């Protein structure tokens, strides 16, 4: 009798948890719909003026600006699409971020976003480096134009559009993560008895520089380590993202079902600016 009661209680608990998750998702979906509808009804020009004002205020208030932003998208995320990525690229450029990496763990059939329609591929052997510019956005996605110049968006510098800033965008693949650092360490271990490795073992900084150099050579590009990471997931998880490069990265999690706009982006930057990395002090 007790076993039957425990079994029924267990099934009841599972039903309650499932109902809670369903209601929570419906609430987040409704909230995102309301916020998105509000931004849409406000009008394109008014929305872009609002975004430029918030980004300008944020940039002026920050005590530090990340040079490299990494975006981590969970395998079960269905919110971050090409339009949302394009908007984040515009936000990053307006703040002064120079590099953005995209680590999308979704399958191609499950909302996976290709960067080619958004960015211009760079001429490099790795095939994972892109350039995002205002001109690219106008011709391919028609996003964030300010109505004053056809080749400039709301975040481009220069009154006449003569100078179009560029954002360096990188595609991170699962093979670039744990497997890559494991291969580099294996190569160094195989030549551990050589004078090169013996000298590196005497100086920790030299060994760190050597590992970083070998990783950059395998990746096919050089970029500063990410300062800030935004995780689009239900929980904080890096999904194996390049453990060597993100050892000092500050991560912020944005729930997959929640609406993400310029207010959310600036809040992340404000938190990042207030955080002090003490480096073991």
N, C-alpha and C positions, 0 to 999 in steps of 0.2 A: 504493500500500500504506500509506504514511504517513497519507494522508487518511482511509482507512478506519479505521485505528487511532485517530486523533484523534476521529473521529465516534463510535466505540464508547466511547472514554473519556469523551466529553462526555455520552452517554446514561447511562453508568454513574454519572457524577457527579450527574446530575439524579435518578436513582433513589435514590441515597444521601441526597441532600438531602430528597427527598420522604419517604423512610422516617424520617429524623430528625425532620422536622416532625410526622409522624403519631405517632411514639412520644412526642414531647414533649407533644403535645396530649392523648394518652391518659393520660400521667402527671399532667398538670395537672387533667384531668377526674376522675381517680381521687382525687387529693388533695382536690379540692373536695368530692367525694362523701363522703370520710371525715370531713373537717372538718364538713361540714353534718350528717352523721349523728350526729357527736359532740354538736354543739350541740342537735340535736333530741332525742337520747336523754337529755340532761342534764335536760330538763324545762323548761317555760316559766318557772315561778317562779324556779328556780335560774339559768336563763340570764339573766333580767332583773336579778336581784340582782347577778350577775357583771358585766353590762354597766354597771349604775349605779355599781358600785364602781370599775371601770376608768375610766369617764368622770369620776367625781369626783376620783380620784387624778390623772388627766391634767390636768384643769382647774386643780387646785391647784399643779401643777408647771410649767405653762406660763409663760414670761416674756412672751409676747404671744399674743393670741387674734385670729384673722382675723375681720373683720366681714362679709366677703362671700366665700363659697365658690362656685366655679364647677365644675360637673361636665361633662366632655367625654366623650361616648360615641362611639366609632368606628363607621363604617358597617358593619363586619363583626363587631361585638360581639353576642353572644347571651346574655350572662350578666346584665347589668344589666336587671332587670325591675321591675315596679311594687313588688313586695315589697322588693327591695333598695333602691330609691329611698326607699321609705317608712322603712326602717331608717336610712338615711343622714340623712334629715330629722330623725329622733329623736336621732341622735348629735349633729348640729349644734346642735339646740336645747339639749341637755344641756350642751354646752361653752360656750354663750353666743354662738354665731354668729347674727347677725340676718338675713342675706340669703343665699339660695342660688339660683344660676342653673343651669339645665339646658340644655345644648347637645347635643341628640341628633341625630346625623347619619344615623341609620338611616331606612329607608323604613317606612311604616305596616305593610306586609306582612312586614317583617323585624324583629320584636321592638320596634318603636317604642312608647314608653310615653306615653300620654296623661295629663296632669296633672289633668284634671277629676275622675276618680274618687278622687284622693288629696287634693286641695286644694279650697278654696272660691274660686271666681273673684272677683276684686275688680272693683268698678264703675269701669272706666277704658276709654277709647276704644281703647286698643291691643289689648286682649283677650289679653294675655300675662302679666298679673300675677295672682298667687294668694296665698292665705293658708293655711298649714298649721298646724293646731292639734291638740291632743290630742283634742278632741271630734270633729274630722273623721276622725281615724284610727280611733277606736272605732266610729263608726257605719258607716264605709265600708270599712275594711280590717281592723278588729279587731286592731290591732297595738299591742304594748307597753303593755298595761294592767297595773297593779300589784296588782289584786285588792282594793284598799281603797276605791276610789271609781269609780263607773261612768263618770264623765265626765272622768277623769284618766288619763294614762298614766304610765309609770315615770319620765318626765322632766319632769312638770308641777310647777310650784312651788305651794306652798300645801298645808297639811295637809288641809283640807276641800275642796280643788279649787275654791275661790272665785276664784282667779286662774289663768287658763289662758293661758300664754304663746303668742305667735304668731310664726311664722316666715314671712318674706316670701320668696316663691318666684317666679322669673321664667323664662319660656320664651324662649330665644334661638333665632332662626331664621337660616338662612343669609343671608337678605336683610339682616339686621342687621349684617353683618360688613363685608367689603371694599366692597360696594356702597354702604353707608351713609356711610362716611367719604369715599368718592369723591364722592358727591353733595354733601356738605357742603363739601368743598374746591372743587368745581366752582362752587358758588354763591358762595363767597367770591372766587374768581378772576374771576367775571363782574362783580363790583362792586369790583374791585381798585383802581380809580381814585377811589373815593369817599373822603371824609374819614374815615369809619368804619374802613375797611380800612387806610388810610394810617397812622392813629393806632395801630391794632393791630400793625402791622409794626414800630413803634418800640419796643414792649414785648412781649417774648416771653411773659411771664406773662399779659398781657391777651389775646393771641392764643390761648393755650392755654385760657383760661377761655371765650372766645367759641366755640371749637370744641366744647368740652365741653357748653356750654349748647345749642348747635344740635343736637348729637347726642342729648341728653336730650329735646329737644322732638320730634325725629323718632321716638325710641323710645316716647315717651308715658309715661315714668316716670323718676323720679330715684332712683338708688341709688349707693352708694360703689363705686369701682372694685374689682374682685376682688383680694383679697390672696393667696388661695391657690386653686390649681386642681388637680383630680385628673383625670387622663386615663386612661380605660379603653380601652386599645388595645394592640396588639402593639409599637408604637414610639411615641416621643414626638413627637406632632404635634398642633397646635392646630386643624387643619382650617379655617383662616381665621377663627378666633374673634376678633371685635371688636378689631382691632389697636390702636386708640387706647386702649381701656379696660384692656387687659391688658399694657400696656408695662412695668408694674412688678410684675406678678403672678409669684409663684413656683409653678412647676408640678412635680407629682410624677406619675409614670406607674405605673399598676397594670395588670399584664398582664391582658388580657381573659379568659383562661382560668383565672385564679387565684381562689381563694375570697377574698371580701372580707367581713370582719366587724368587730366593734368593736375587736379588736386591730390590725387593719390601719389602721383610721381613726385610732386614737390614735398609731400609729407615724408616720403622715404629719404629725400635729400636732406631735409631738416634733421631727421634722426641721425643720419650719417654724419652731418656736420657737428652735431652735439657730442658724438661718441669720440672719446679720446683713447687711442691705442697706446698703452703704457709700455709695450715691448718688454714685459717682464719686470718692470720697475716696482 
